Amino acid sequence: MIISYKKLWKLLIDKDMMKKELAEKANVSSASIAKLGRNENVNTDILLRICTALECDFSDIMEIVNDDK
């Protein structure tokens, strides 16, 4: 099982927001945004900042999916 942030990228498309804008609005580094893009682990504080900036819940930006490698 892995965490997927595809929901976050879809939400950004729906809000017509670029990753750079999200980083500025949520006050997170571009390195953290890059980690999210690679479905890597990030601190829950970063996820909370993103949810606050986008006015959403954790389940709106991430999900657990099967890791079928």
Residue, then its C-alpha position, 0 to 999 in steps of 0.5 A: m500500500i502506498i499513498s497517492y496524491k493524484k487527488l491533490w493534482k486534480l484539485l489544483i486543476d479544478k481550482d486552476m492553480m499551479k504548483k508554485e501558487l500552492a507552495e506560496k499560498a500554503n507556505v511550503s517549499s518547492a522540495s515538499i511539492a516535488k516529494l508529493g509529485r513523487n508520492e513520497n512521505v511528507n510531514t503531516d504539518i505540510l499536509l495540514r498547511i496544504c489542506t488549510a490553503l485549499e480549504c479541504d480535508f486530507s481525504d480530498i488530497m490523498e488516498i491509499v492505493n495498492d502497490d502492484k509492482 
